[in-house]
Amino acid sequence: MKIKVKCFSQVKYALGENEIILEMETGSTTLGLEKIIREKADGKLDGVSLRVAVNQQYQSEETILTDGDEVAFIPPVQGG
């Protein structure tokens, strides 16, 4: 199945992309996807807490993904 990952703020800078499409196995979860994203970031997201939204709805628990889902990993808001 294909999952669209929207990249914001620190995630965008860590991956160098605004958006990526990943091919994942049926039954994959937001937790598994976050692990993949962190591995792709080569340590640049270590220690950064991320909120997850699936199809523009925040998720508070691990969520099973389905083909065509749009997932966003959103780091904490920074002020300045």
PDB file with SEQRES, HELIX, SHEET and CRYST1 records, atoms N, CA, C and O in Angstrom:
SEQRES   1 A   80  MET LYS ILE LYS VAL LYS CYS PHE SER GLN VAL LYS TYR          
SEQRES   2 A   80  ALA LEU GLY GLU ASN GLU ILE ILE LEU GLU MET GLU THR          
SEQRES   3 A   80  GLY SER THR THR LEU GLY LEU GLU LYS ILE ILE ARG GLU          
SEQRES   4 A   80  LYS ALA ASP GLY LYS LEU ASP GLY VAL SER LEU ARG VAL          
SEQRES   5 A   80  ALA VAL ASN GLN GLN TYR GLN SER GLU GLU THR ILE LEU          
SEQRES   6 A   80  THR ASP GLY ASP GLU VAL ALA PHE ILE PRO PRO VAL GLN          
SEQRES   7 A   80  GLY GLY                                                      
HELIX    1 AA1 SER A    9  LEU A   15  1                                   7    
HELIX    2 AA2 THR A   30  LYS A   40  1                                  11    
SHEET    1 AA1 5 GLU A  19  GLU A  23  0                                        
SHEET    2 AA1 5 LYS A   2  CYS A   7 -1                                        
SHEET    3 AA1 5 GLU A  70  ILE A  74  1                                        
SHEET    4 AA1 5 ARG A  51  VAL A  54 -1                                        
SHEET    5 AA1 5 GLN A  57  GLN A  59 -1                                        
CRYST1    1.000    1.000    1.000  90.00  90.00  90.00 P 1           1          
ATOM      1  N   MET A   1       0.842  -1.176   0.000  1.00  0.00           N  
ATOM      2  CA  MET A   1       0.000   0.000   0.000  1.00  0.00           C  
ATOM      3  C   MET A   1       0.887   1.239   0.000  1.00  0.00           C  
ATOM      4  O   MET A   1       2.019   1.206   0.482  1.00  0.00           O  
ATOM      5  N   LYS A   2       0.364   2.321  -0.542  1.00  0.00           N  
ATOM      6  CA  LYS A   2       1.121   3.571  -0.604  1.00  0.00           C  
ATOM      7  C   LYS A   2       0.612   4.549   0.446  1.00  0.00           C  
ATOM      8  O   LYS A   2      -0.592   4.755   0.602  1.00  0.00           O  
ATOM      9  N   ILE A   3       1.565   5.146   1.162  1.00  0.00           N  
ATOM     10  CA  ILE A   3       1.274   6.124   2.198  1.00  0.00           C  
ATOM     11  C   ILE A   3       1.996   7.420   1.835  1.00  0.00           C  
ATOM     12  O   ILE A   3       3.184   7.411   1.512  1.00  0.00           O  
ATOM     13  N   LYS A   4       1.266   8.530   1.893  1.00  0.00           N  
ATOM     14  CA  LYS A   4       1.863   9.847   1.651  1.00  0.00           C  
ATOM     15  C   LYS A   4       2.243  10.447   3.004  1.00  0.00           C  
ATOM     16  O   LYS A   4       1.410  10.542   3.904  1.00  0.00           O  
ATOM     17  N   VAL A   5       3.503  10.848   3.138  1.00  0.00           N  
ATOM     18  CA  VAL A   5       3.985  11.460   4.369  1.00  0.00           C  
ATOM     19  C   VAL A   5       4.254  12.938   4.099  1.00  0.00           C  
ATOM     20  O   VAL A   5       5.075  13.290   3.252  1.00  0.00           O  
ATOM     21  N   LYS A   6       3.550  13.790   4.832  1.00  0.00           N  
ATOM     22  CA  LYS A   6       3.761  15.235   4.744  1.00  0.00           C  
ATOM     23  C   LYS A   6       4.815  15.619   5.780  1.00  0.00           C  
ATOM     24  O   LYS A   6       4.733  15.201   6.935  1.00  0.00           O  
ATOM     25  N   CYS A   7       5.791  16.403   5.374  1.00  0.00           N  
ATOM     26  CA  CYS A   7       6.912  16.756   6.239  1.00  0.00           C  
ATOM     27  C   CYS A   7       6.856  18.238   6.594  1.00  0.00           C  
ATOM     28  O   CYS A   7       6.805  19.100   5.717  1.00  0.00           O  
ATOM     29  N   PHE A   8       6.866  18.516   7.882  1.00  0.00           N  
ATOM     30  CA  PHE A   8       6.813  19.886   8.374  1.00  0.00           C  
ATOM     31  C   PHE A   8       8.006  20.161   9.281  1.00  0.00           C  
ATOM     32  O   PHE A   8       8.531  19.253   9.924  1.00  0.00           O  
ATOM     33  N   SER A   9       8.429  21.421   9.326  1.00  0.00           N  
ATOM     34  CA  SER A   9       9.416  21.927  10.271  1.00  0.00           C  
ATOM     35  C   SER A   9      10.662  21.027  10.341  1.00  0.00           C  
ATOM     36  O   SER A   9      11.315  20.803   9.322  1.00  0.00           O  
ATOM     37  N   GLN A  10      10.991  20.518  11.520  1.00  0.00           N  
ATOM     38  CA  GLN A  10      12.214  19.734  11.713  1.00  0.00           C  
ATOM     39  C   GLN A  10      12.213  18.456  10.876  1.00  0.00           C  
ATOM     40  O   GLN A  10      13.272  18.007  10.436  1.00  0.00           O  
ATOM     41  N   VAL A  11      11.054  17.873  10.653  1.00  0.00           N  
ATOM     42  CA  VAL A  11      10.978  16.663   9.835  1.00  0.00           C  
ATOM     43  C   VAL A  11      11.360  17.002   8.400  1.00  0.00           C  
ATOM     44  O   VAL A  11      12.097  16.257   7.755  1.00  0.00           O  
ATOM     45  N   LYS A  12      10.864  18.113   7.908  1.00  0.00           N  
ATOM     46  CA  LYS A  12      11.185  18.578   6.552  1.00  0.00           C  
ATOM     47  C   LYS A  12      12.693  18.811   6.408  1.00  0.00           C  
ATOM     48  O   LYS A  12      13.300  18.395   5.421  1.00  0.00           O  
ATOM     49  N   TYR A  13      13.281  19.470   7.384  1.00  0.00           N  
ATOM     50  CA  TYR A  13      14.717  19.749   7.305  1.00  0.00           C  
ATOM     51  C   TYR A  13      15.544  18.474   7.435  1.00  0.00           C  
ATOM     52  O   TYR A  13      16.575  18.329   6.777  1.00  0.00           O  
ATOM     53  N   ALA A  14      15.094  17.557   8.279  1.00  0.00           N  
ATOM     54  CA  ALA A  14      15.838  16.308   8.480  1.00  0.00           C  
ATOM     55  C   ALA A  14      15.818  15.425   7.234  1.00  0.00           C  
ATOM     56  O   ALA A  14      16.811  14.769   6.922  1.00  0.00           O  
ATOM     57  N   LEU A  15      14.696  15.407   6.528  1.00  0.00           N  
ATOM     58  CA  LEU A  15      14.558  14.543   5.354  1.00  0.00           C  
ATOM     59  C   LEU A  15      14.849  15.262   4.044  1.00  0.00           C  
ATOM     60  O   LEU A  15      15.103  14.619   3.026  1.00  0.00           O  
ATOM     61  N   GLY A  16      14.813  16.587   4.064  1.00  0.00           N  
ATOM     62  CA  GLY A  16      15.055  17.351   2.847  1.00  0.00           C  
ATOM     63  C   GLY A  16      13.910  17.273   1.845  1.00  0.00           C  
ATOM     64  O   GLY A  16      14.103  17.508   0.652  1.00  0.00           O  
ATOM     65  N   GLU A  17      12.730  16.946   2.330  1.00  0.00           N  
ATOM     66  CA  GLU A  17      11.562  16.782   1.450  1.00  0.00           C  
ATOM     67  C   GLU A  17      10.325  17.403   2.101  1.00  0.00           C  
ATOM     68  O   GLU A  17      10.201  17.410   3.325  1.00  0.00           O  
ATOM     69  N   ASN A  18       9.413  17.922   1.278  1.00  0.00           N  
ATOM     70  CA  ASN A  18       8.109  18.388   1.760  1.00  0.00           C  
ATOM     71  C   ASN A  18       7.137  17.231   1.920  1.00  0.00           C  
ATOM     72  O   ASN A  18       6.247  17.247   2.771  1.00  0.00           O  
ATOM     73  N   GLU A  19       7.337  16.221   1.069  1.00  0.00           N  
ATOM     74  CA  GLU A  19       6.398  15.109   1.010  1.00  0.00           C  
ATOM     75  C   GLU A  19       7.112  13.898   0.424  1.00  0.00           C  
ATOM     76  O   GLU A  19       7.900  14.025  -0.513  1.00  0.00           O  
ATOM     77  N   ILE A  20       6.832  12.733   0.979  1.00  0.00           N  
ATOM     78  CA  ILE A  20       7.378  11.507   0.409  1.00  0.00           C  
ATOM     79  C   ILE A  20       6.266  10.458   0.333  1.00  0.00           C  
ATOM     80  O   ILE A  20       5.325  10.472   1.126  1.00  0.00           O  
ATOM     81  N   ILE A  21       6.394   9.570  -0.617  1.00  0.00           N  
ATOM     82  CA  ILE A  21       5.463   8.454  -0.770  1.00  0.00           C  
ATOM     83  C   ILE A  21       6.230   7.185  -0.409  1.00  0.00           C  
ATOM     84  O   ILE A  21       7.300   6.916  -0.954  1.00  0.00           O  
ATOM     85  N   LEU A  22       5.670   6.414   0.515  1.00  0.00           N  
ATOM     86  CA  LEU A  22       6.314   5.172   0.929  1.00  0.00           C  
ATOM     87  C   LEU A  22       5.406   3.991   0.614  1.00  0.00           C  
ATOM     88  O   LEU A  22       4.187   4.069   0.771  1.00  0.00           O  
ATOM     89  N   GLU A  23       6.005   2.919   0.178  1.00  0.00           N  
ATOM     90  CA  GLU A  23       5.297   1.660  -0.041  1.00  0.00           C  
ATOM     91  C   GLU A  23       5.436   0.862   1.256  1.00  0.00           C  
ATOM     92  O   GLU A  23       6.546   0.583   1.708  1.00  0.00           O  
ATOM     93  N   MET A  24       4.305   0.502   1.841  1.00  0.00           N  
ATOM     94  CA  MET A  24       4.316  -0.221   3.114  1.00  0.00           C  
ATOM     95  C   MET A  24       3.447  -1.464   3.017  1.00  0.00           C  
ATOM     96  O   MET A  24       2.583  -1.570   2.147  1.00  0.00           O  
ATOM     97  N   GLU A  25       3.687  -2.398   3.920  1.00  0.00           N  
ATOM     98  CA  GLU A  25       2.908  -3.626   3.942  1.00  0.00           C  
ATOM     99  C   GLU A  25       1.540  -3.378   4.569  1.00  0.00           C  
ATOM    100  O   GLU A  25       1.397  -2.531   5.451  1.00  0.00           O  
ATOM    101  N   THR A  26       0.541  -4.117   4.111  1.00  0.00           N  
ATOM    102  CA  THR A  26      -0.786  -4.057   4.699  1.00  0.00           C  
ATOM    103  C   THR A  26      -0.679  -4.348   6.191  1.00  0.00           C  
ATOM    104  O   THR A  26       0.040  -5.260   6.598  1.00  0.00           O  
ATOM    105  N   GLY A  27      -1.393  -3.575   7.004  1.00  0.00           N  
ATOM    106  CA  GLY A  27      -1.351  -3.752   8.451  1.00  0.00           C  
ATOM    107  C   GLY A  27      -0.309  -2.899   9.145  1.00  0.00           C  
ATOM    108  O   GLY A  27      -0.187  -2.946  10.369  1.00  0.00           O  
ATOM    109  N   SER A  28       0.453  -2.113   8.376  1.00  0.00           N  
ATOM    110  CA  SER A  28       1.457  -1.230   8.975  1.00  0.00           C  
ATOM    111  C   SER A  28       0.764  -0.175   9.827  1.00  0.00           C  
ATOM    112  O   SER A  28      -0.396   0.172   9.604  1.00  0.00           O  
ATOM    113  N   THR A  29       1.511   0.327  10.812  1.00  0.00           N  
ATOM    114  CA  THR A  29       0.942   1.286  11.753  1.00  0.00           C  
ATOM    115  C   THR A  29       1.713   2.609  11.751  1.00  0.00           C  
ATOM    116  O   THR A  29       2.790   2.731  11.167  1.00  0.00           O  
ATOM    117  N   THR A  30       1.120   3.587  12.426  1.00  0.00           N  
ATOM    118  CA  THR A  30       1.785   4.881  12.557  1.00  0.00           C  
ATOM    119  C   THR A  30       3.103   4.739  13.310  1.00  0.00           C  
ATOM    120  O   THR A  30       4.068   5.444  13.010  1.00  0.00           O  
ATOM    121  N   LEU A  31       3.150   3.836  14.281  1.00  0.00           N  
ATOM    122  CA  LEU A  31       4.387   3.621  15.036  1.00  0.00           C  
ATOM    123  C   LEU A  31       5.485   3.071  14.140  1.00  0.00           C  
ATOM    124  O   LEU A  31       6.630   3.518  14.215  1.00  0.00           O  
ATOM    125  N   GLY A  32       5.146   2.106  13.294  1.00  0.00           N  
ATOM    126  CA  GLY A  32       6.116   1.561  12.350  1.00  0.00           C  
ATOM    127  C   GLY A  32       6.582   2.599  11.351  1.00  0.00           C  
ATOM    128  O   GLY A  32       7.760   2.647  10.997  1.00  0.00           O  
ATOM    129  N   LEU A  33       5.649   3.438  10.893  1.00  0.00           N  
ATOM    130  CA  LEU A  33       6.008   4.499   9.951  1.00  0.00           C  
ATOM    131  C   LEU A  33       6.926   5.522  10.613  1.00  0.00           C  
ATOM    132  O   LEU A  33       7.882   5.991   9.996  1.00  0.00           O  
ATOM    133  N   GLU A  34       6.639   5.868  11.860  1.00  0.00           N  
ATOM    134  CA  GLU A  34       7.509   6.814  12.567  1.00  0.00           C  
ATOM    135  C   GLU A  34       8.925   6.255  12.678  1.00  0.00           C  
ATOM    136  O   GLU A  34       9.896   6.997  12.534  1.00  0.00           O  
ATOM    137  N   LYS A  35       9.050   4.968  12.931  1.00  0.00           N  
ATOM    138  CA  LYS A  35      10.375   4.343  13.015  1.00  0.00           C  
ATOM    139  C   LYS A  35      11.120   4.487  11.691  1.00  0.00           C  
ATOM    140  O   LYS A  35      12.311   4.801  11.681  1.00  0.00           O  
ATOM    141  N   ILE A  36      10.430   4.259  10.579  1.00  0.00           N  
ATOM    142  CA  ILE A  36      11.040   4.408   9.248  1.00  0.00           C  
ATOM    143  C   ILE A  36      11.498   5.848   9.028  1.00  0.00           C  
ATOM    144  O   ILE A  36      12.607   6.085   8.551  1.00  0.00           O  
ATOM    145  N   ILE A  37      10.640   6.806   9.379  1.00  0.00           N  
ATOM    146  CA  ILE A  37      10.969   8.232   9.193  1.00  0.00           C  
ATOM    147  C   ILE A  37      12.194   8.604  10.029  1.00  0.00           C  
ATOM    148  O   ILE A  37      13.085   9.305   9.550  1.00  0.00           O  
ATOM    149  N   ARG A  38      12.238   8.142  11.262  1.00  0.00           N  
ATOM    150  CA  ARG A  38      13.389   8.451  12.117  1.00  0.00           C  
ATOM    151  C   ARG A  38      14.671   7.827  11.564  1.00  0.00           C  
ATOM    152  O   ARG A  38      15.733   8.446  11.634  1.00  0.00           O  
ATOM    153  N   GLU A  39      14.589   6.620  11.020  1.00  0.00           N  
ATOM    154  CA  GLU A  39      15.763   5.994  10.412  1.00  0.00           C  
ATOM    155  C   GLU A  39      16.233   6.791   9.196  1.00  0.00           C  
ATOM    156  O   GLU A  39      17.436   6.978   9.013  1.00  0.00           O  
ATOM    157  N   LYS A  40      15.315   7.257   8.371  1.00  0.00           N  
ATOM    158  CA  LYS A  40      15.663   8.052   7.195  1.00  0.00           C  
ATOM    159  C   LYS A  40      16.314   9.379   7.589  1.00  0.00           C  
ATOM    160  O   LYS A  40      17.085   9.948   6.817  1.00  0.00           O  
ATOM    161  N   ALA A  41      16.001   9.872   8.794  1.00  0.00           N  
ATOM    162  CA  ALA A  41      16.532  11.163   9.253  1.00  0.00           C  
ATOM    163  C   ALA A  41      17.954  11.053   9.799  1.00  0.00           C  
ATOM    164  O   ALA A  41      18.556  12.069  10.148  1.00  0.00           O  
ATOM    165  N   ASP A  42      18.496   9.850   9.878  1.00  0.00           N  
ATOM    166  CA  ASP A  42      19.880   9.641  10.328  1.00  0.00           C  
ATOM    167  C   ASP A  42      20.210  10.370  11.628  1.00  0.00           C  
ATOM    168  O   ASP A  42      21.237  11.040  11.729  1.00  0.00           O  
ATOM    169  N   GLY A  43      19.335  10.234  12.616  1.00  0.00           N  
ATOM    170  CA  GLY A  43      19.605  10.818  13.926  1.00  0.00           C  
ATOM    171  C   GLY A  43      19.197  12.257  14.101  1.00  0.00           C  
ATOM    172  O   GLY A  43      19.245  12.775  15.216  1.00  0.00           O  
ATOM    173  N   LYS A  44      18.791  12.929  13.021  1.00  0.00           N  
ATOM    174  CA  LYS A  44      18.432  14.348  13.116  1.00  0.00           C  
ATOM    175  C   LYS A  44      17.137  14.588  13.887  1.00  0.00           C  
ATOM    176  O   LYS A  44      16.843  15.718  14.277  1.00  0.00           O  
ATOM    177  N   LEU A  45      16.363  13.522  14.106  1.00  0.00           N  
ATOM    178  CA  LEU A  45      15.121  13.670  14.870  1.00  0.00           C  
ATOM    179  C   LEU A  45      15.215  13.016  16.250  1.00  0.00           C  
ATOM    180  O   LEU A  45      14.214  12.907  16.959  1.00  0.00           O  
ATOM    181  N   ASP A  46      16.420  12.580  16.629  1.00  0.00           N  
ATOM    182  CA  ASP A  46      16.603  11.987  17.950  1.00  0.00           C  
ATOM    183  C   ASP A  46      16.237  13.016  19.015  1.00  0.00           C  
ATOM    184  O   ASP A  46      16.685  14.161  18.960  1.00  0.00           O  
ATOM    185  N   GLY A  47      15.430  12.606  19.974  1.00  0.00           N  
ATOM    186  CA  GLY A  47      15.035  13.495  21.058  1.00  0.00           C  
ATOM    187  C   GLY A  47      13.901  14.442  20.707  1.00  0.00           C  
ATOM    188  O   GLY A  47      13.461  15.214  21.560  1.00  0.00           O  
ATOM    189  N   VAL A  48      13.418  14.402  19.472  1.00  0.00           N  
ATOM    190  CA  VAL A  48      12.319  15.275  19.047  1.00  0.00           C  
ATOM    191  C   VAL A  48      11.015  14.481  19.163  1.00  0.00           C  
ATOM    192  O   VAL A  48      10.853  13.437  18.531  1.00  0.00           O  
ATOM    193  N   SER A  49      10.095  14.990  19.975  1.00  0.00           N  
ATOM    194  CA  SER A  49       8.796  14.319  20.070  1.00  0.00           C  
ATOM    195  C   SER A  49       7.949  14.747  18.871  1.00  0.00           C  
ATOM    196  O   SER A  49       7.972  15.905  18.456  1.00  0.00           O  
ATOM    197  N   LEU A  50       7.210  13.797  18.332  1.00  0.00           N  
ATOM    198  CA  LEU A  50       6.407  14.067  17.148  1.00  0.00           C  
ATOM    199  C   LEU A  50       4.947  13.717  17.411  1.00  0.00           C  
ATOM    200  O   LEU A  50       4.649  12.654  17.956  1.00  0.00           O  
ATOM    201  N   ARG A  51       4.037  14.612  17.023  1.00  0.00           N  
ATOM    202  CA  ARG A  51       2.609  14.291  17.003  1.00  0.00           C  
ATOM    203  C   ARG A  51       2.325  13.711  15.629  1.00  0.00           C  
ATOM    204  O   ARG A  51       2.989  14.050  14.649  1.00  0.00           O  
ATOM    205  N   VAL A  52       1.339  12.839  15.568  1.00  0.00           N  
ATOM    206  CA  VAL A  52       0.998  12.219  14.292  1.00  0.00           C  
ATOM    207  C   VAL A  52      -0.452  12.545  13.943  1.00  0.00           C  
ATOM    208  O   VAL A  52      -1.343  12.503  14.791  1.00  0.00           O  
ATOM    209  N   ALA A  53      -0.655  12.869  12.677  1.00  0.00           N  
ATOM    210  CA  ALA A  53      -2.000  13.080  12.147  1.00  0.00           C  
ATOM    211  C   ALA A  53      -2.171  12.160  10.946  1.00  0.00           C  
ATOM    212  O   ALA A  53      -1.284  12.054  10.099  1.00  0.00           O  
ATOM    213  N   VAL A  54      -3.320  11.498  10.884  1.00  0.00           N  
ATOM    214  CA  VAL A  54      -3.659  10.644   9.754  1.00  0.00           C  
ATOM    215  C   VAL A  54      -4.881  11.257   9.092  1.00  0.00           C  
ATOM    216  O   VAL A  54      -5.924  11.438   9.720  1.00  0.00           O  
ATOM    217  N   ASN A  55      -4.731  11.576   7.805  1.00  0.00           N  
ATOM    218  CA  ASN A  55      -5.814  12.218   7.052  1.00  0.00           C  
ATOM    219  C   ASN A  55      -6.335  13.455   7.777  1.00  0.00           C  
ATOM    220  O   ASN A  55      -7.542  13.669   7.893  1.00  0.00           O  
ATOM    221  N   GLN A  56      -5.394  14.261   8.261  1.00  0.00           N  
ATOM    222  CA  GLN A  56      -5.621  15.548   8.901  1.00  0.00           C  
ATOM    223  C   GLN A  56      -6.345  15.462  10.240  1.00  0.00           C  
ATOM    224  O   GLN A  56      -6.957  16.435  10.680  1.00  0.00           O  
ATOM    225  N   GLN A  57      -6.278  14.296  10.892  1.00  0.00           N  
ATOM    226  CA  GLN A  57      -6.850  14.108  12.225  1.00  0.00           C  
ATOM    227  C   GLN A  57      -5.758  13.609  13.161  1.00  0.00           C  
ATOM    228  O   GLN A  57      -5.151  12.567  12.915  1.00  0.00           O  
ATOM    229  N   TYR A  58      -5.507  14.365  14.248  1.00  0.00           N  
ATOM    230  CA  TYR A  58      -4.503  13.926  15.209  1.00  0.00           C  
ATOM    231  C   TYR A  58      -4.885  12.575  15.786  1.00  0.00           C  
ATOM    232  O   TYR A  58      -6.057  12.299  16.038  1.00  0.00           O  
ATOM    233  N   GLN A  59      -3.874  11.736  15.991  1.00  0.00           N  
ATOM    234  CA  GLN A  59      -4.061  10.410  16.568  1.00  0.00           C  
ATOM    235  C   GLN A  59      -3.307  10.364  17.896  1.00  0.00           C  
ATOM    236  O   GLN A  59      -2.145  10.763  17.971  1.00  0.00           O  
ATOM    237  N   SER A  60      -3.969   9.881  18.935  1.00  0.00           N  
ATOM    238  CA  SER A  60      -3.310   9.799  20.236  1.00  0.00           C  
ATOM    239  C   SER A  60      -2.749   8.404  20.499  1.00  0.00           C  
ATOM    240  O   SER A  60      -1.969   8.212  21.432  1.00  0.00           O  
ATOM    241  N   GLU A  61      -3.141   7.440  19.685  1.00  0.00           N  
ATOM    242  CA  GLU A  61      -2.674   6.069  19.846  1.00  0.00           C  
ATOM    243  C   GLU A  61      -2.154   5.545  18.516  1.00  0.00           C  
ATOM    244  O   GLU A  61      -2.390   6.136  17.462  1.00  0.00           O  
ATOM    245  N   GLU A  62      -1.442   4.428  18.582  1.00  0.00           N  
ATOM    246  CA  GLU A  62      -0.973   3.771  17.370  1.00  0.00           C  
ATOM    247  C   GLU A  62      -2.181   3.449  16.488  1.00  0.00           C  
ATOM    248  O   GLU A  62      -3.189   2.935  16.972  1.00  0.00           O  
ATOM    249  N   THR A  63      -2.075   3.752  15.202  1.00  0.00           N  
ATOM    250  CA  THR A  63      -3.193   3.599  14.271  1.00  0.00           C  
ATOM    251  C   THR A  63      -2.773   2.727  13.098  1.00  0.00           C  
ATOM    252  O   THR A  63      -1.680   2.893  12.557  1.00  0.00           O  
ATOM    253  N   ILE A  64      -3.630   1.808  12.709  1.00  0.00           N  
ATOM    254  CA  ILE A  64      -3.369   0.989  11.522  1.00  0.00           C  
ATOM    255  C   ILE A  64      -3.631   1.843  10.283  1.00  0.00           C  
ATOM    256  O   ILE A  64      -4.664   2.504  10.172  1.00  0.00           O  
ATOM    257  N   LEU A  65      -2.683   1.816   9.365  1.00  0.00           N  
ATOM    258  CA  LEU A  65      -2.784   2.614   8.142  1.00  0.00           C  
ATOM    259  C   LEU A  65      -3.447   1.821   7.026  1.00  0.00           C  
ATOM    260  O   LEU A  65      -3.388   0.592   6.995  1.00  0.00           O  
ATOM    261  N   THR A  66      -4.081   2.551   6.107  1.00  0.00           N  
ATOM    262  CA  THR A  66      -4.680   1.927   4.936  1.00  0.00           C  
ATOM    263  C   THR A  66      -4.149   2.611   3.681  1.00  0.00           C  
ATOM    264  O   THR A  66      -3.653   3.736   3.736  1.00  0.00           O  
ATOM    265  N   ASP A  67      -4.259   1.929   2.566  1.00  0.00           N  
ATOM    266  CA  ASP A  67      -3.748   2.437   1.295  1.00  0.00           C  
ATOM    267  C   ASP A  67      -4.282   3.836   1.020  1.00  0.00           C  
ATOM    268  O   ASP A  67      -5.484   4.084   1.124  1.00  0.00           O  
ATOM    269  N   GLY A  68      -3.382   4.746   0.669  1.00  0.00           N  
ATOM    270  CA  GLY A  68      -3.766   6.102   0.312  1.00  0.00           C  
ATOM    271  C   GLY A  68      -3.818   7.074   1.468  1.00  0.00           C  
ATOM    272  O   GLY A  68      -4.090   8.256   1.257  1.00  0.00           O  
ATOM    273  N   ASP A  69      -3.563   6.612   2.701  1.00  0.00           N  
ATOM    274  CA  ASP A  69      -3.578   7.522   3.844  1.00  0.00           C  
ATOM    275  C   ASP A  69      -2.510   8.602   3.691  1.00  0.00           C  
ATOM    276  O   ASP A  69      -1.455   8.385   3.095  1.00  0.00           O  
ATOM    277  N   GLU A  70      -2.819   9.768   4.245  1.00  0.00           N  
ATOM    278  CA  GLU A  70      -1.863  10.871   4.322  1.00  0.00           C  
ATOM    279  C   GLU A  70      -1.485  11.031   5.788  1.00  0.00           C  
ATOM    280  O   GLU A  70      -2.346  11.258   6.638  1.00  0.00           O  
ATOM    281  N   VAL A  71      -0.200  10.913   6.076  1.00  0.00           N  
ATOM    282  CA  VAL A  71       0.284  10.982   7.440  1.00  0.00           C  
ATOM    283  C   VAL A  71       1.213  12.186   7.587  1.00  0.00           C  
ATOM    284  O   VAL A  71       2.075  12.425   6.741  1.00  0.00           O  
ATOM    285  N   ALA A  72       1.028  12.929   8.657  1.00  0.00           N  
ATOM    286  CA  ALA A  72       1.913  14.053   8.947  1.00  0.00           C  
ATOM    287  C   ALA A  72       2.535  13.830  10.312  1.00  0.00           C  
ATOM    288  O   ALA A  72       1.841  13.495  11.271  1.00  0.00           O  
ATOM    289  N   PHE A  73       3.843  14.016  10.397  1.00  0.00           N  
ATOM    290  CA  PHE A  73       4.541  13.996  11.671  1.00  0.00           C  
ATOM    291  C   PHE A  73       4.879  15.440  11.998  1.00  0.00           C  
ATOM    292  O   PHE A  73       5.596  16.115  11.260  1.00  0.00           O  
ATOM    293  N   ILE A  74       4.342  15.897  13.128  1.00  0.00           N  
ATOM    294  CA  ILE A  74       4.414  17.315  13.446  1.00  0.00           C  
ATOM    295  C   ILE A  74       5.209  17.488  14.753  1.00  0.00           C  
ATOM    296  O   ILE A  74       4.784  17.030  15.814  1.00  0.00           O  
ATOM    297  N   PRO A  75       6.371  18.158  14.654  1.00  0.00           N  
ATOM    298  CA  PRO A  75       7.158  18.406  15.857  1.00  0.00           C  
ATOM    299  C   PRO A  75       6.501  19.506  16.694  1.00  0.00           C  
ATOM    300  O   PRO A  75       5.601  20.196  16.213  1.00  0.00           O  
ATOM    301  N   PRO A  76       6.943  19.672  17.931  1.00  0.00           N  
ATOM    302  CA  PRO A  76       6.372  20.728  18.776  1.00  0.00           C  
ATOM    303  C   PRO A  76       6.551  22.090  18.132  1.00  0.00           C  
ATOM    304  O   PRO A  76       7.530  22.344  17.431  1.00  0.00           O  
ATOM    305  N   VAL A  77       5.591  22.952  18.384  1.00  0.00           N  
ATOM    306  CA  VAL A  77       5.656  24.322  17.857  1.00  0.00           C  
ATOM    307  C   VAL A  77       6.772  25.055  18.582  1.00  0.00           C  
ATOM    308  O   VAL A  77       6.913  24.953  19.801  1.00  0.00           O  
ATOM    309  N   GLN A  78       7.566  25.800  17.808  1.00  0.00           N  
ATOM    310  CA  GLN A  78       8.668  26.558  18.382  1.00  0.00           C  
ATOM    311  C   GLN A  78       8.378  28.040  18.216  1.00  0.00           C  
ATOM    312  O   GLN A  78       7.927  28.483  17.159  1.00  0.00           O  
ATOM    313  N   GLY A  79       8.634  28.781  19.242  1.00  0.00           N  
ATOM    314  CA  GLY A  79       8.429  30.229  19.181  1.00  0.00           C  
ATOM    315  C   GLY A  79       9.759  30.940  19.139  1.00  0.00           C  
ATOM    316  O   GLY A  79      10.823  30.332  19.247  1.00  0.00           O  
ATOM    317  N   GLY A  80       9.669  32.243  18.979  1.00  0.00           N  
ATOM    318  CA  GLY A  80      10.942  32.938  18.981  1.00  0.00           C  
ATOM    319  C   GLY A  80      10.831  34.356  18.652  1.00  0.00           C  
ATOM    320  O   GLY A  80      11.839  35.063  18.618  1.00  0.00           O  
TER     321      GLY A  80                                                      
END                                                                             
